[in-house]
């Protein structure tokens, strides 16, 4: 059973249903698995109008105006390098905070429980029969 306090983020249901607009400065997303196109990791940040997209494995960065181009077909990074730089910086600041939070909140598992997991074969130990 997972409590909502264990999940990072904010519910989008009110906005999706048109009941309560979401108040936000930016939304950050990431995909860490290989997609259908085999591009690897993808990261994005949007402030509602503008979307910055990064695909590190392909060394790609893109900038889209979601109001004028909701299908994300026209990359505006050359037209708006200032905005690209600002959104990249916003992403990097957020990502650094996520990494710091993850490293400071590592799960502490008692040694007895680790031994049980080892014995079950989950951590390189021999599985009991």
C-alpha positions in Angstrom: 0.0 0.0 0.0 1.5 3.3 -1.1 0.6 6.5 0.6 0.4 9.8 -1.3 3.2 11.1 1.0 5.5 8.5 -0.6 4.9 9.8 -4.1 6.5 13.0 -5.4 4.5 15.3 -7.5 1.1 17.0 -7.7 -2.2 15.6 -9.0 -3.2 16.9 -12.4 -6.8 15.5 -12.1 -8.4 18.9 -11.3 -6.9 20.5 -14.3 -7.7 17.6 -16.6 -11.3 17.6 -15.5 -11.4 21.4 -15.8 -12.4 21.8 -12.1 -9.3 23.4 -10.6 -6.5 24.9 -12.7 -3.1 23.9 -11.6 -0.9 26.7 -10.2 2.6 26.0 -11.2 5.8 27.7 -12.3 7.0 24.7 -14.4 6.4 21.0 -15.0 9.4 18.7 -15.2 9.3 15.3 -16.9 11.8 12.6 -17.7 11.9 9.3 -19.5 14.8 7.1 -18.5 14.1 4.1 -20.7 14.5 3.6 -24.4 11.5 4.8 -26.3 10.1 3.4 -29.6 12.7 5.4 -31.6 15.6 4.1 -29.4 16.6 7.6 -28.3 17.3 6.7 -24.7 16.8 9.2 -22.0 14.6 12.3 -22.6 14.1 15.3 -20.3 11.7 18.2 -20.6 10.5 21.3 -18.8 7.6 23.4 -19.6 6.3 26.7 -18.2 2.9 26.2 -19.8 3.7 28.1 -23.0 7.3 27.1 -23.8 8.8 23.6 -23.7 12.5 22.7 -23.5 13.4 19.1 -24.5 16.7 17.4 -24.2 17.8 14.0 -25.5 21.4 13.6 -24.1 22.3 10.4 -25.9 21.7 12.2 -29.3 23.0 15.6 -28.1 19.7 17.2 -29.0 18.0 20.2 -27.4 14.8 21.7 -28.7 12.5 24.6 -27.8 8.8 24.7 -28.7 6.1 27.3 -28.3 3.2 25.2 -27.2 0.6 28.0 -27.8 1.6 28.5 -31.4 2.8 25.0 -32.1 1.1 22.4 -29.8 2.3 19.6 -32.1 5.9 20.6 -31.4 6.9 20.7 -35.1 8.9 23.9 -35.2 12.1 24.0 -33.1 12.7 27.6 -32.0 16.1 27.1 -30.2 17.9 29.3 -32.8 15.3 32.0 -32.7 15.1 32.2 -28.9 18.6 31.2 -27.5 17.8 33.3 -24.3 14.7 31.3 -23.5 16.5 28.0 -24.3 19.2 29.0 -21.9 16.8 30.0 -19.2 14.7 26.8 -19.4 17.9 24.6 -19.6 19.1 26.4 -16.4 15.8 25.8 -14.8 16.0 22.1 -15.7 19.6 21.8 -14.4 18.7 23.4 -11.1 15.7 21.1 -10.6 17.7 18.0 -11.6 20.5 18.9 -9.2 18.0 19.2 -6.4 16.5 15.8 -7.3 19.9 14.1 -7.2 20.7 15.7 -3.9 17.4 14.7 -2.4 17.8 11.1 -3.7 21.3 10.7 -2.2 20.2 12.2 1.1 17.1 10.0 1.5 18.5 6.5 0.8 16.5 3.8 2.3 18.1 2.2 5.4 17.4 -1.5 5.5 18.2 -3.4 8.7 20.9 -6.1 8.3 18.5 -8.9 9.2 16.2 -7.9 6.3 19.2 -7.7 4.0 20.2 -11.2 5.0 16.7 -12.5 4.3 16.8 -10.9 0.8 20.2 -12.5 0.2 18.9 -15.9 1.2 16.0 -15.5 -1.2 18.4 -14.8 -4.0 17.6 -11.1 -4.5 21.0 -9.8 -3.6 23.5 -12.3 -4.9 23.0 -14.8 -2.1 22.0 -18.5 -2.4 18.3 -19.1 -2.6 16.8 -21.4 0.1 14.8 -24.4 -1.1 
